[in-house]
Amino acid sequence: MMKNSRKTSYVGEEKCAVYTGVSMPAFIPIIAGITLPDPDYVIYRNNADIYVFEYVLEGRGYICQDGKEIEVHGKDAYILQPGENHYYYADTEMPWTKIWLNARGSLIRHLLSDYGLNQTTLFSGFGQSQYLYAILDTIEKDPLGCYACLTIQLHEYIQALSSFMGSRTEEHTPAYVMKNYIEQNLIHSISIDDIAANAHLSASRAIHVFKEAFGIPPYQYYLTQRLELAQSMLLYTELSVQEIADRLGFLDYHHFSNSFKKVYGVSPVNFRKTNI
């Protein structure tokens, strides 16, 4: 597939990168960008029809949603969902700089629901801008052919938001340190020794601590999360099974297929055939 040159433009006080490739109804990337400081910045949406993912780099702004106002600052992230009436605006004295993604589709709704974020707007102090920067960079580099990559990156971002909300309540316990490490490395091949070392535990102690917190051993959680990501890729991208196995770091096609079938009872090929 021929790639477009980068399609990045400046509209007023915003730097925008528009996705121009083919989409499936379940996930429709639209546009990503960076909003530069502008004291007059304001956006109104009545009965919004898109998901808005934003991260405040610095400065201050306000979100007004169904009659409630939320103040947001640098290092805060937030999600605005379809079907809501909302507007948001920059503080006039300390206007925000923020990075964002607008998208549509049932995949986003399912991911937010699966990760328990469908009722969450603000992620105060999230402090991880790299996920939206990666999405923006992906669209800038290949606006026509980056669909599969964006699907993975969105999943990773939602996982990171979910992990952040969990870690806030658990105060960075070893179990959550391991869980966060796993979720940040789903597209890499890691071992139980890698997981344990990240939490400064022995492998046997790591298994005990993780299982006590989450009910399953850490490596089983790692495999389950990778296969859930594989499910999304089978349903919402046109990547071949071999390409999905490669992107997720499985040893080979047969390792991926056997692992998938062991958990879901069907091969990846048959799963795709019966669900699309």
N, C-alpha and C positions, 0 to 999 in steps of 0.2 A: 504494500500500500504506500503510495507517495505521501510524504509528509509535507504539511504546510510550513512556511516560514513562521516565526513567532508572531502571534497576533496579540500584541500588548499595546494598549492605548491609554492615553490620559484624558479623562473626562472631568472637567472642573478640577477638584482636588482629589481625584481618585486615579489610581493605576489599575487597569483592568486587563484580564486575560480571558477571552471568550472561548468556550469549548465549541468546536465546529464539527465534531465527528458524529457518527451514528450512535443512537442510544436505544436501549430497550425501555419499555414503559415502566418497568420496576425501578429503574435508576436513570435519571436524566440530569447530568451535570449541566449547568448553565453558564456560570461565570464566577471567577474568583478575582480578588484584587486587594489592594491596600488603600485605605482612606488616609489621606494626609491631613494635618491639622487645619481645621476650618471652623471658625466660631459660628458660622451660619449653617452648618451641616444639620439637616433633618430629613428623615425618611418617614413617610406615612404609608400604612397598608391596612385596608379594611378587608376583612375576610381573606387574609393572605393565602396565596396558592403555592407557596414555596417554603422550603426549609432554609433557614439562615443560620450558618455557623460562623461565629465571630470571636476574635481574640483581641483584647485591647493591649497594644504594645506599650503605650504610655499615655498620660493625660487622663481625662475624665469625661464621662458621658452619662446619659440617662435613658432607660428603657421604660416606656409606658405601655402597659399591657392590661386590657380589660379593667381600666380604672386604677391600677396599681403602678407606682413608680419605683424603679430600682436604680440605684446609683452604682456605676461600674468604674473601675480604675485599671491602671496598668497591671498586667498579669492575670486579669479576670477573663474567663471565657463565658460565652452564653449561646443558647440555642433558642431560636424563635420558630414556632411550628405553624403549619398551614391551618386555616380555619379560624385564626385568631385576629382580633383587631389590635394592632400595635403601632406605635411610632417610637423612634429613638433619635436622639439628638446629642450634639457635642456640647460640653460645657463652654460657655463663652470666654472664660478666663483661662482655662486649661484644656483646650479642645483635644480630643483624643486622636491618636494614630492607631489604626486597627487593621487587621488582616482578616479576610472573610471568604466564604464560599456560599453560593446560592445553588440549590438543587431541588429536584422533585423526585417522587417515586415511592412506591410501597416498600422497597428494600430498606429505605431509611427508617420508615415507621416500624418495620419489624425489628431492625437492629436496636433502635432506641428502646423498644418494648422489651426485647430479650435481655438487654443490659440494664433494665430498670430505670431508664432515663426519660421515659415519655412524659413524666410530670415535672422534669427538672429544667429550669431556665438558666440559672446562674451557677457557675463553677468558680467561686471566689478564690483567688490566689492559685489558680491552676498552674500558671507559670511555665507552660510548655508550648511555645509558639511554633516549634519545628514541624508539627504535623500540617498546619495550614500553609506554612512556607513551602513544604514539599509538594502539596497539592497545587499551589500557584505555580511553582517551578515546572511541574509536570505539564500543566496546560500550556504554559508559555513555550516549552520546548517542542511539544507535539500536540497541538490543539485538535488535530484530526484523528490521531491514532492512539490516544492514551486512555481509552475507556477502561480496559481491564486493569491498568495500573491505578486509576482513580478509584475503582471499586475496592481494591485492596487497601489503598490509603485511607479511604473513608472508614472502612471497618476498623483499621488500626487506630484512627482518631477516636472513634466512639468507644473502643476498648480502653483507651488511655483515659478518657473522661470518666468512665465507669470505675476504673482502678483508682483514680484520684479520689472519687467520692468515697470508695471503700476504705482507702488508706487513711483518710481524715478521721474516720471513726475508730480505726484500729491502731492509730499512732505508730505506723510503720513497724508492726510486729514482723518477726521473721517469716511468718506464713504469708503476709501480704507483700513483703519484699520479694519472695519467690514468685508469688502470683503475678506481680507487676513485671518481673523479669521475663517470665514465660510469655505474657501477653505482648511484650515489646519485641519478642524474638520468634514470632510464629512463622516467619518466612525464612528462618535460619535453622540449621541443624544443630541442636544442643542436646547435651546428655544430662543425666541425673547429677553427675559430678559438677557440671557447669551450674546447674540450678542451686545445688547445695552450697557451692563455693560463693555464689553471689550473696548468700545470707550468712556466710561464715559458719556453716554447719558441716558435719560429716554427712555422707549420703544417707546412712541409716537414720540419723537424727532428723534430717530434712524430711524424709518420708513420714516419720512419726508426727512431726509438727504440722506438716501440710495436711495430712489425713485427718488429724484431730480437728483442724480448723474448717476444712472443706469437704470432708467425707470421702475423698479419693486421693490416691498417691499423686505427687506432683507430675510425674512423667505421663501418667494417664490423663491428667488435666491438659497437659501440653498437647498430647495427641488429639484429644477431643476438640480442643479449640482450633487446631489446625484443620481438622476435618470439617468443622462448622464453616470455617473460611472457605474451604474447598467447595462445600455445598453452595455457598453464595456465588462462587466463581462459575460453577457448573450451570447455575440457574440464570445468572445475570451477565455472563460474558460469552463470547464465541470462541474462547480459547479451547484448544484441544485438550484432552485428558493428559497427554504427554506434557503439554506446555504448563498445565496447572501443577502437575507433579514437579516439574523443574522449578517453577516459581516458588513453590512451597518447600523446596529443599529436600524432598524425598530422594532416597537412593536411586530409584528408577521407577519406571511405569508400574512394574509388577508389585513393588513394595507399596506404592500408593494405592493401587487397586485392591490389593489384599487387605490393607489396613482399613480402607473405606468399607469394604464388604463385611469385614469382621464386626464393625460397629453398626452399620445400617442395614445389613442383610442383602444388599444388592451392590453390583459393581458401579463405579462412577458412570460408565456408559449407559447402563440401564436406568440408573437414577435420573440422568438427564433426559432420556427418552420418555420416561413415564411422568415427568414433572414439567415438561415444556409443551 
